């Protein structure tokens, strides 16, 4: 019996050593991405204007990187906070750690070169070589045309600098180790011609990372294969309520299979109506993280292209309960 315990002790010791070596290997060799490019991006008016359009209405970078007022429906940006960062995402919201949206005004990115910003946006690796938790959907941005990323960088360089020091994000173990292995080199794709409406719509849908929010995920936050765009991902509010994303597939009962192009575009554009005012929302009442006002600024032709692409998504039945009040079981 003593001999068995001795053998088990040796095996346990070997296992501990292997785990320590494995963790050390990941820490010292990952993330594995190429060095930042030697890149200088011009700030021409056309480039900045395109970047402003993308960052405010398509990729909506300013959604997370600004303070939002959730006392109103969909949490519009608080004046004077554009790009200043500070949004906190933690365990109470289902995240494996505490993560902060960074300050992307010139104050926050002053120590980044253009090449380092491009690498950060498309691979999730900072200029210090740290891997970011993919809260920012860099896996989607990595597939964008480099020119569009350059436009975004040119735009955020022109934002008003706001002094706002942001704490470092900290992932819980073992996610703190796993996330180092996630980044990989960008796989940029050329932007399709607008005349190819479905292909261009697919490109825009990727840039807007629609799949990221509108797909169910496992406890680690990985999208469940085969259920993309079927909705149901949960987002927790500080008051304990849960909101869930809509089913964007062509299912006629639970998705948008019965929606016309006019209905789809109108759903967004209603938030730009001069007579519309965002309703006030009290804690515990329905709200949404969907930044409707930002997406409402998307060009109508781009919204139509996204609609055309979504029409190609196979129907997946998934009846989503869009809101659960605080204190109510989500079962």
N, C-alpha and C positions, 0 to 999 in steps of 0.2 A: 504493500500500500504506500509506504514511504517513497519507494522508487517511482510509483505512478505520479505522486504529487511532485516529486523532483523533476520528472520529465515535463509535466504540465507547467511547472514554474519556468523551466528553460524555454518551452514553446511560447509562453506568455511574454517572457523577456525578449525573445526574438521578434515577436509580433509588435511589441512596443517600439523596438529599435527600427523595424521596417516602417512603422507609421511615422516616427520622427524623421527618418530619412526621406520618406515620401513628401512630408510637409515641407522639409527643408529644400528638396528638389524643386517643388512647385514655387516656393518663395523666391528662389534664386534664379530660376530659368524662365518664369512667366511674369507678365504677359509677353508673348512672342509676336511682335509686329515689327515692320520695317521702320527705320529711322524716319523722322519727319522730313518732308521735302524742303529744299531751299526754295521758298516760294515768296514772291512779292505780288500782292493783289492790288490792282489799281482801284481807285475810288471814284470812277466816273459816275456822272449822274444816272446813266442808264443802269449801271451795275447796282448802285445803291438802291435805286427805285425797285428793281427786280428783287433784290434781297429783302427790302421792306415788305414787299407783297408776300414773298414766301414765308418770312419769319412771323408775320402777323396774321396770315390768312390760310396758309397751306401747311407748313411744318409746325406752325404756331409755337415757335421757340419761346416767345414771350408769355405763353400760357403758364408754364412752370417757373419761368425765370422772372416773375413779377409777383407782387402781392395781389391776391384776388379777394374781392369783397363778396363772401358767401352769404351776406345778409340779403343779397339779391339773387334771383334765379340765374344759374350757370356761372356765378362768380366772376363778374366783369373785373378788369384790371383796375386797381386803385390808382387814381391820378398821382403822378410823381414817383411811381415805383417801376417804370418800364425797364426791364432787364436787370433790376437790382438784386434779384434772387432772394433766398431766404426761406422759401417754402420747405416745410419739414414733412418727411414721410417716414413713419416709424412703425413699430410693432402693433400699435393700436389700429393701424390701417392695413395690417396683414403683411407688412414688409419684414424681411429677415435682418433687421438692423435699424439704424437711424441714418437717413440720407437727406441731404440738403441740396436744393437747387442753387447753383453757383451764380455769382454776380457776373453777368456777361456784358456789362457796360465797360467802357475803356478803363475804369478804375479797377475792375475785377480781372481783366484780361491783359493788362499792360505788360506782364512778363511773358506773354505768349507771342511767338512769331506767327506769321500767317500759316506757315507749314505745320507748326505745332497745333494750331487751331483746327486745320483741316484734318490732321490725324486724330485729334480728340473727338471731333464731331463724327468721324466715319469709322473709328475703331474703339473709342471709349478709353483711350490711354492718354493720361495727362503728360505735361511736359516734364514731370518728375518720374515718369514711368509707372505710375499707379493705374491699376485697372478700375474703372468706374463700374458700379452696379448698373445694369442696363435699364434703369428707370428712364434715362434718356434713351430713346430707341435707336441707338447708333447702328444696330444691325440693319435697320431700314435705310438710314441715311447713307450707309456704306454703298448702297446700290444706286444712289442718285448720280446724275451727271455732275462731274466736278465743277462745271461752270456755275451750276445752281448753288453748290456749296460755297464757291468763291463769292457769289453774290451775297449770300447770307453773312459771310465774314466781313465783306466790305460794309454792309449795312450796320452790323453791330459795332463796328469801329466808329461809326458816326453817332451812336447814341449819346445822350447827355451822361457824363460820368457821375455816378452816384456812389458816395462813400458808404459802403455797407459790407463789413467784414463777415464772412460766412464761416461757420464752424466746419471742421472736416467731417465727412461722412464716415460712419463706422458700421461695417457689416458684422452680424453675429457669426460665430463659429458653427459649422464648418463652411458657411457661405463665403466667409472672408478668404478662405483658401480657394474654393471652387471658382469664384468670380474672376480670379487671376487667369484662369484657363479659357475664359470666354472670348476675349478679344482676338480678332484675326485681321489680316490686311483687308482693306476695302476692296470691293468688287464693283467698281463704278460702271454704270450702264449709260449709253447715250440716250439723251432725251428724244423720244419719238416725235415725229411730226404731228402737229395738232390735227392734220387732216386724217390721220389714222386714229379715230376717236377712241376705239377700245384700247389700243396700245397706250395712247396718251393718258387715258383714264386709269389704266393699270399703274402707270408711272406715278401719277398724282396720288393714287390711293396708297401706294407704297410710301411716298414722301410724307403724306399725312399720317402714316402709321395707323391706318384704320383697323388693320388686323390686330394690332397690339391690344387695343381696348375692346374690340368687338369679337373676341374669341374667348372661350373658357380656358382656364389654365389649371395646372396641377398645383399642389401646395408650394412647390418651388418657383412658381410663376412661369413655367414653360407652357406654351400654347399646346393644347391637346391636338395631336395630328388627326386630320380628317374632320375636325369641327371648326375650322377657320371661318370667321365671319358669322358664326351662328349665335353670337351674343352670350349674355349671361355672366360675364366677368363681374365680380363684386368689387365695389369701391365703398369703403367705410368713411363716414363723416365723424367728426369728433363727438357729436351728440349720441353716437351709437346706432344711427340709422344706416341702412345699406341701400345703395343704388346700383342697378345692374344695366349693363350695356345692351343695346337692342340687337336683334337678329337682322343682319343685313343680307341674308341669302334670299333666294327667290321663292322660299316657301310661302304659299298663299295664306296660310292661317297664322303663322307665327313670325314670318319675315316680311319682306317688302315686295313680294311677288305680284301684288295687285296695284302697286304704286305706278302712276304714270310719271313721265319725265317732269311734267308741270308740277305734280305734287311734290316730287323729290326736291326740285329747285326751290319751290315755294316754301318748303319746310325750313330752309336756311334763310331765304331772303326776307321772311316775315320779320326777322330781327333788325332789319335795316329800315323798316317802314317808319316814316317820320312820326306817325301817330302811335307807335308802339313804345311802351315803357316796361322795362323789366320789373316784374312784380317783386315785392318784398317777401322774404322767406323767414319765418320764425324757426328757432331750433326745434327739431322734431318733425317739421313739415318737409314735404317733398322738395328736393333740390337735385341738381345734376352737376357733374364735373365737366360735362360736354361744353366747351367754350363756344356756344352758339354765335355770339356777337362777332368773335374773331373769324369763324368759318363763314359767317354771312357776308364778309367782305371778299370772298372768293369770286372770281369772274364767273359770270353765268355760263360761259362756254366751258370753263373748267369743271363746274358742277355737273354739266350735262355729260362731259366726258367720263367723270366718275360714275355717274348713273349708268352709262353705256357699259362700262366695265363690270359693275355690280350685276348687271343683267346676265352676265356670263357665269356667275357663281352658282353652282348647283344648289338646289333647294335642300336645306337641312331643317327638319322640324325641331324646334326648340322654343317652346312657349316660355317667355321670360317674365317673371314677376319683377317689374322694374323698380319697385321701392318697398322696403321693409322698414316701418317706423322703429324708433329705439324701443328696446324692451320687448320686441316681438320676435318670436322664433322664426328663423329663416328656413326652417324645414318645410 
